[in-house]
Amino acid sequence: LQQFSETGSRKEHVKITSESKPGFLERLSETSGGMLMGLVAFLLSFYLLFTNEGRALRTAQSLDEGLSLVIPLDSIHSVSQQNEGRLVHLAGALSTSKPLFDPSYGLSIHAVKLKRNVEMYQWVEHEESTEYEENGEIKKETKYSYNTEWKSEIVNSRNFDREIGHKNPSAMAVESFTAVSPNVQVGSFVLSKGLVEKIDDFKQLSLSNLEDPHADVTRGGDYFYHSDNPRRPEVGDLRVSFFYAGLSGDDPHLGSADKVTVIARQRGDQLVPYHTKSGDVLQILYLGDLSVEEVFQKELESNTMKTWALRAAGWLSMFVGISLMTRIFHTLVDWFPVVRDLVDIGLKAFAFCVASSLSLLTISIGWLFYRPLWALLIGLLSVIPIVVAKSRVPPKKQQ
């Protein structure tokens, strides 16, 4: 059953759907499916937590190895054969052999990357839903509203609840793209593809110094508009903006070339990945002029943040998994409101406690597997309070 009610505007309407309340067996069947998903999430959490400890240790060992071996270069303008195959540290301004350009808009720039971002003015559907029970049926009231917004992706209006009056074009006449310079250097050294990928600090390019490229294109602020009236755009109109990363030459409007700090292996005049003994790879790039110690400190901080983020993700996966697997107990008593609420609270507390305990246990096993000496030391330290407590207890007198 569907009921439609207009709110006075074509851009908004409400739909009410109703369905019979699911029976006990149907709810039990849905719970069984959730239990299977919960089991998968539960098992995945162990893998995530355990392997994360190995990854964290491997990264830390690689950084320690790199810090002990890295050689700061005296000059970035000459290539010394003495450093062939070694891990080197250098800092300097970026340079590229050719400017990047977009002939369609008469734009060029000396940079590592140039991104053209195209947006279309489109209808976007928003929905808000509420459920309630009435006359033994579950009713769902959904409010649909439609707004026009600039979007960089095509919004498929065929999926709208009501496409009539809110139809979007199926394609853009102008496509987005990112151009990357084929040759990026710091002094006499050429950066590897992996190092170039790390240059991603995109900034919007000001278009104030450019002219309108075509008669049907109008510049407004930092956008080129494919529109008859940019101030009152219509669905299907386009606007184009540009972003750049890694300025590689002095520009009168943008300033001097960006400086970067690189740590990688020297292979001829190439800077390539360095493979450590622990099996990890070092090819590091940061914006700015940083010392060796500053670079490795940043990498250690990044490793620590990633380790704790994955630990939290592993715990959450375990908590959700346990919650889904124990959902059946909630289903068995869901016709008793008071009991249902108490069981729900109890199940959440149970999932929280078990997930916390098992997560800590898995992490500790990871330490035992990957860091046995540290695990043994922590185990010995945990015994000390017990030994101290026993030593302070006076011996029993002979009876």
N, C-alpha and C positions, 0 to 999 in steps of 0.2 A: 504494500500500500504506500503510495506516495502522495503527498499533499504539497502544493506549491502556493506560496503567498508572496506577492510582490510588495516591496517596501516603498513604492512610489518612484523608484529609480531603476532604470534598466541595468545599472551596474551592481545591483544587489538583490539577492532573493534567498528565501529560506526553503529548505526541503526537509520533510519529516518522513522517515521510514520506520516501519514497525515490523517486528518479527516475534513469533511466539517464544516464550521463555524456554531455553534449552532444558531438556530433562536431565536426570541424574546420570544416565549412561552416556549421554552426549557430552556432558561436562567432564565425565571421567575419561572419555576418549581424548578430549582436547588436552587434559592434564597429562595423559600418557605421552602424547606427542611432545609436550613441554619437558617431560622428564628425560626424553631422549636427547633433546637439545641441551638440557642441563648437564647430562653426562658428558657430552662432547666438550662443553665449556669447562667442566670440572677437570677432565683429563688434560685439556689444553693448558690449563693454568699450571699444572706440574711441569710440563715441558718448558713453558715460558719462564717460570721462576728458576728452574734448575739451569737451563742453558744461559740465562742472563748472567748468572754468577761467573760462568766460564768466559763469556764475552767480556765482562767487565775486567776480569783478571788479565785476559789476553791483551786487551787494550792498554791497561796499566803497565804491563810488562813491556809492550812495544814502545810506549812513551818513555819509560825508563831507559830502554836500550837506545832509543833515538837521542835522548838528552845526553847520554854518555858518549855518543859517536859523532854528533853533528859538528860540522866545521863551518864557522862564519867566513864568508868570502871577503877578501880584502877589496876586491873591485868587481863590479858587475859588468864592466865594459871589456873584459878580457877573459878568455876561457883557458884555465890552467889544466894541463893534462895530469898534474899531480893529484887532482881531486876526482879523477875518472872513477865512476862507480861508487863514490862515497856520498854520504848524506850531507847536504850543504844547506846553509842558511843565507839568504840574501834579501835585500829590500831595495825597492826602487820604483820609479814611475812606469806605468804601463805604456806600451807603444804598439801600434798596429801598422801594417804595411799600406793599407788602403782605407779610406773612409767608408762607412756603411751608408747606404742611401736608399731612398724610396722615390723613384722617378715619378710615380703617380701623384705625389704631393710636393715635388720639388724640394725634398729635404735630404740633407746629408750631415753626417757627424762622425768625428774620429772617436770611436768607442768600441769596446769589445762586443757589446750586444745592443741591438736596436729592436724594440718591440712596437709593432703597430697593433693597437687595441681598437677593435671595431665594436660598437654597440648599436643595437636597434631599439627603437621606441616600440614597445610591445604591451599587449594586455597580459596581466599577471593575475592569476586566481588565488585568493586567500580563503581559507575556510576555518570555521570554529565549530566544534561539535560538542554537544552535551547529551548524555544518556539518562533516561529515567524510566521507571516502571509504571505502567498504567493498565489496569484491567487485565492483569496477568500477562501483559506483553511488554517487551523491551522496546522502547521508542528512542530513536536517535534523531535529534534536531540539529541540522547542519546549516549554518549561515554562510553563504558564498558571497564574496564581494570581489569586484574587479577594478583594478587600478592600472593606469598606464605608467610604465617605468622603462628606464634605459637598461638593457640587458645585453651582456656580451655573448650569451648563448641563446640559441633559438628556443623559445617557449612554445611547446606543441599545444596549440589551442584545441586540438582534437580530443585531448584528455580533459578538457574543461567539462564541468557539469552542464554548462549551457554555452555552446560555442557561438550561437547566433548573436550577432552584435559584438562579439569579442574575438574575431578571427585574426590570427597573426599570419604573416607571410611564412612560407616554408623554407626560405633560404635568404642569405644576405648577398647583395650584389658585390660587396667588398669583403674580403676575408682578412682575418687577423693573421699575423705571422711574426716570427722572431728571427732576425738575421744575426749570425754569429761570425765574427772575423775569423778567417781561416788561419791567420798567423798572429799570435799574441806573444809579445816579448817583454822581458824586464832586462834592460841593458842588452847584452849579447845573448841572453838565454831565452829559448823558446819554451813556452808553457805547454804541458801536455793537455789533452782534451779533458782529463779529470780535474786539473787545476782551473781550466777555463770555466768549467761548469760551476765552480764555487764562486765565481764572480756573478752575483745575482742581486746586488743592491740597486734595484731599479728605481730611478727617479723620473718624474714626469718632465718631459721636454717642453719648454716654453715655446709657443708658436708666435709670439708677439712680433718677431722680426721677419716673418714670412708673409708673402703675398698669397691671395687666393689662387690656387693652382688651376681651377677651371671655372667656367661660367656658372655651372650648376653646383659649385661648392663654395660655401661661405665660411670664413674663419670667424669664430666667436670665442674670445678668451684663449684657452689652450686646446680648443677643439676645432676640427673641420667638420662642417655640417653638410650633409646631403639632404637639404630640406628647403622648401619654398619660404618657410618662416621659422627660423631656429627658435624664436621666442615662444612660438605656439606650434610645436612639432605634432605631426600626425603619425599614426601607427604605420610602421614601415620605413620611417625616416632613419637615417644613419648619422652617427657622429663618430669621428675618428680622433684618437689621441695617441701620442707617442711617448715611449719610455726608453731610457738608455741606462746601461750599467757598464762601469769601468771606462771612464773617460780616458782616452789614450793620446790626447794631444792638447796643447794649450788652446783654449777657446776664449775669444774676447767677451762672450756672454756667460759662459759656464765656469770659467776659471782654468786653473792648471790641471794637468793630467793627474789621475788618481795614483797614489802610491800603495803598493802592496808588499807584504812580507811573505816569503815562500820558504818552505822547508821540503826538500825532495831530493831524489838521487840525481847526480849529474851523469849524463850519458852524452858525451861530446858537448854540443851546445844545447842539448835538450834537458829539460827538467822533468823527470818521469817518476812513477811510484817506486818507493823503497820497500822491499819485502823484509820484514823482521824475522828473527829466529822463532818467535812465538806464532808465526803464521799470519800476522796482521800486515797491513799496508799503511805506510806513511806517505802522504802527499798533502801538505797543509798549506792553506792560503788564507791570510787575513788582510783586511784593508788597514792601511796605516803602516808606520815604521815601528816595528816591535822588535824587542830583543829576543834572544833564544829562550830565556827564562820566562818572559811574558807569554810567548807562544805556547810553550808546553804547560804553563799554568792554566791558560784558557782551555787547552785540550783536556787537562785533568778535570777541570770544573765541568766541562761538557760531558765527560764520561760519567762523572758522579751524578749529574742531573738525569742522564739517560738511564743509568742503573736504577735510580729510585723511581723514575717514571715507569719503567718496565716492572718493577716490583709492585707498584701500585696497580698496574694493569693486570698483573697476575693475580693479586688478591681480589680485585673486582671480578675477574672471570670466575674465580673459585666461589665467591659469595653468590654471584648470579646463578652459577651451576647448582650449588646446594639449595638455593631458594627454589629453583625450578623442580629439582628432584623431590623436594619435600612438599611441593604444592598439593600433592594428593591428599594430605591430611587436612588441608584447608577445604578442599572440595568435599570431603566426607562429612564435614559439619557445617557447610555453608548455609544450611536452612535454619540454623540456630544463630541469630545475630550476635548475642552476647558471647556465646562459646566461640563463634567464628572469629570475633575480634581478639579474644584472648589467645586463641591458637595462632592467629596471624602474628601477634606480637611475639609469642614464644618461638615461632618458626624463624622470624627475622633475627631474634637474639641468638638462636641456635646457629643459624647460618653465619652470623658475624663472628661468634666465638670459634666455631670450627674452622672457618676460613682463615682467621687470624692465626690459630694454632698450627694448622697444616701449612700455611704459607711460611711461617717462621721455621717450622721443621724442615720444609723443602729447601729453604735458603741455607739452613745450617748444614744439611746434607751436601748441598752444593759447595759450601766452604770446606767440608771434610773431604770432598772429592777433588776439588781444584786447589784448595789451600790446606793440606793436611797438617802442616806444622802450626799454622795459625789456629786451626780448629783444636789441635791437641793442647796448645798453650791456653786457649780460652777454657777448655775443659779442666785443665789443672788449676786455673785461677778460680773456677767455680767451686772447686773442692776446698780451697783454703778457708773460707768462712766456717765450713763444717769442722775442719781439723782444729781451727782456733777455738771454736765453741766447745769441742770435746776436751781440749787440753785444759780448759778453765773449770771443768767440772771435777770436784774433788772425788778421789776414789772411795768406793764404798768400804765401810769398816767391816772387818771380819766379824761375822756373827758368832 
